[in-house]
């Protein structure tokens, strides 16, 4: 019986090889999907992980031995991580504002859970969609347990850019890089807002990892680790 990977390689022989490694699903390829100029072209053809997800996975591996019976809130859940937690003994709440995209419908600006409820929160490329991001950050901090950890990531700009008069999808795409984004954060502004609502933070940059590993897994993004 052939595996999903073997079937994929038989149908797409140009992906076979050892030049690129997906640390999420463990397979090696001569290239990721259409590997080239755009970030989304660096998608793993097996699990669908992108650069930021391969970066985040390193942090998730560090908590995975400790998730037994822990409450985990995961916004806009990536498929490559959802299956990981669903197979664990964690109390896993995959959520989205759109009920068709996750098991739980949750508004990040009004999280309907008690104070100090979640041990871990995963919120990757969500806050740039939220007009009242400070309110959302307060909700993340409120529902996180003391000693808990939130993994946070947004697309980063050289400097903060917000303009709420921009509402047309094509104009938002031009201004913020995507039709449903409402701002572009700088790393400094993102961190300041998280600290403003009470998070203590550390920053995980890809430059902190060995060049050979970073280039092999095509890892990207900046992960802000927020603690309460």
Helices and strands as residue ranges (DSSP letters): H 4-11, G 13-15, E 20-21, E 28-29, G 39-42, H 51-64, E 71-75, H 79-86, E 91-96, E 104-105, E 118-124, G 127-129, H 133-143, E 144-153, E 161-162, H 169-176, E 183-184, H 187-196, E 200-205, G 206-208, H 211-217, E 222-227
